[in-house]
Amino acid sequence: MIVVSRFRVDQSDAEVFRVELQAALEALAGQRGHLHGAIGCNVDDPTLWVLSTEWKDVGSYRRALSSYDVKVTAVPVLSRAIDEPSAYERVVPGATLNEQRSRSIG
């Protein structure tokens, strides 16, 4: 599973945000099921940032969000993300994709 969170950040806040985003990535990286993570800043629009993480499965990511360290360190940063879907399944040749339906609770 891939999670892509995009952020719009004023350039005057970029250095502070960069430190906060790195701390968020480190908190997420310490969780079971985390495979890889990266931070990026758009080359054409320096106010656009991305946090991309890869997980063993959706359950690993959801459990990671429940971790105390992640709630304190990463969730406040993640709550600043652009409001758009962020979870993606890996697409590999021949694999059956998940059926198109909401995964939200309720």
Buried (B, 14 or more C-beta within 10 A) or exposed (E): BBBBBBBEBEEEEBEEBBEBBEBBBEBBBEBEBBEEBEBEBEEEEEEBBBBBBBBEEBEBBBBBBEBEBBEEBBBEBBEBBEEEEBBEEEEEEEEEEEEEEEEEEE
